[in-house]
Amino acid sequence: MNSSTTLCAYEVSGSRVKLAGTTGSDMDGYGNVWVKRLRSPELTDELWLLVGGQAFGANGLNIRMRIYAYDSEKLATRWMPANVWGTFTVTVNPTSTLFWA
């Protein structure tokens, strides 16, 4: 059994909806997927999303995270750290720097 997860962005034009982009297979196999919007005065032209998920294996809990940006035309990966084993907390400080511990 495996899971397949993707984020899709759509562009609305009148009464039509057009697929603008997807995140692909970045989160395939990961469960308990969560999405958080990142807000900052510097991010006025793009929507930024922090996405994370968990996978359980023989070595324990594995966490995968990505940051995607959507600029009204396409979805793009902005941050893709190495997967992390164990649990941790993500904090965003006022200068938009990410920390996890």
Backbone hydrogen bonds, N-H to C=O, Kabsch-Sander energy under -0.5 kcal/mol:
donor,donor_aa,acceptor,acceptor_aa,energy
9,A,21,G,-2.9
11,E,18,K,-3.2
13,S,16,R,-2.7
16,R,13,S,-2.0
18,K,11,E,-2.7
20,A,9,A,-3.4
21,G,9,A,-1.4
23,T,7,L,-1.7
26,D,23,T,-0.9
27,M,5,T,-0.7
28,D,25,S,-1.6
29,G,3,S,-1.8
30,Y,27,M,-2.0
31,G,54,Q,-3.6
34,W,52,G,-2.5
36,K,50,L,-2.7
38,L,48,W,-2.5
39,R,37,R,-0.5
43,L,40,S,-1.7
47,L,70,Y,-2.8
48,W,38,L,-0.6
48,W,46,E,-0.6
49,L,68,Y,-2.9
50,L,36,K,-3.3
51,V,49,L,-0.6
51,V,66,R,-3.1
52,G,34,W,-2.2
53,G,64,R,-1.9
54,Q,31,G,-3.0
55,A,62,N,-2.4
57,G,60,G,-2.1
60,G,57,G,-1.8
62,N,55,A,-3.1
63,I,84,V,-3.4
64,R,53,G,-2.1
66,R,51,V,-2.4
67,I,79,W,-2.1
68,Y,49,L,-2.6
69,A,76,A,-2.8
70,Y,47,L,-2.7
71,D,74,K,-1.5
76,A,69,A,-2.5
78,R,67,I,-3.4
79,W,67,I,-1.4
84,V,63,I,-2.3
86,G,61,L,-2.8
91,T,99,F,-2.7
93,N,91,T,-0.6
93,N,97,T,-2.0
96,S,93,N,-2.3
99,F,91,T,-2.2
101,A,89,T,-1.5
